[in-house]
Every structure is written in structure tokens, then in C-alpha cells.
């Protein structure tokens, strides 16, 4: 956990990589794309906690079709800036068998977490698993999964804001920042 002064120091030294207006526009565009793709399918929408909560809260009201909602909690970061092993904290309560599933997450980084989520959902019998991420990080190498819907592309730096944290802080920012290199 960061001290208040340390959190402010991180923000003040960070580079803004995406404005609040750009984030909002990306979310609106994604909602229209998802609506075109999934309307009439009554999907089960799963938010990945905790990073996906801000993105989910913004995009759900923009989806113009009936859906069922649940969440899951899986992590690799545990308030660190480097990923570790995938840790499942909460599986979806709503059965995914024979369902069209849409997973909402904050960022597609190396892809290990989202690939693990997709694999579990498909192993549990989902008809299909669609993934939407607010941010896709350009890491310069292939990933084990590609998102079906992407809001913005971010550089290969540690980013935070709009649901993504840095040492547990700043998920609440309306824009996205990157740590100094």
C-alpha cells in the first residue's frame, strides 16, 4: 500500500498516454461494436475484477441489448508491477454452459490472464467466449490471445488509471498514465 504522498509523486511524474475524452470515445465505439456483434444473443457478460470494474461500469449502460451479468476475479499482479502466476479468487456464479459469454477486462498485457479466463470458460461448456479490453498493450511479441474488441492501444510501459492500478492506487482516474521509464 502506498502512502498518500507516494501516490501523488507517482502521478505527478507519470506521462499521460490517453485523455479522459479519448477513453470515453473508445468506450462508446466499443459499445456500438459489441452491440452489433452480440445483439439478439442474450450473452452472459463477465467483468474481471478488480481492474475491469471501471470499464464495466462505463460500458454496460451503453450496450443496447438484453444481457445477464456476473463477475470473476483472477489476478497475476497482486499490486505489483510485474505479473506472476494466474490466481483464481472467484469463479462466475452463473453457469456458462451453452452460453455466449463476453468477458470485459481492463488491459490485455502479455495475455496470460485473459487466455486462462477464456480457457476456463470454454472448458465449462460456453458456446463462445468474446473478449473486450479497454487497453491492448503493444508488447512487441505475439500473445496467447487477441481481444475481439479493443478500445485503445497503449505503449509497452506500466500503465494505470481507468481501473488499472499502480501499487493499488489510481484505479479511479478518468484517463490513462504510464510510469516514467
Secondary structure, DSSP 8 states (H G I E B T S, - for coil): ---HHHHHHHHHHSEEEE-HHHHHHHHHHHHHHHHHHHTTS--EEEEEETTHHHHHHHHGGG--S--EEEEEEEES-TTSSS--S-EEEE--SS--TT-EEEEEEEEESSSHHHHHHHHHHHHTT-SEEEEEEEEEE--SS--S---SEEEEEE-SS-EEBTTB-BTTB-TT-SSEEE---
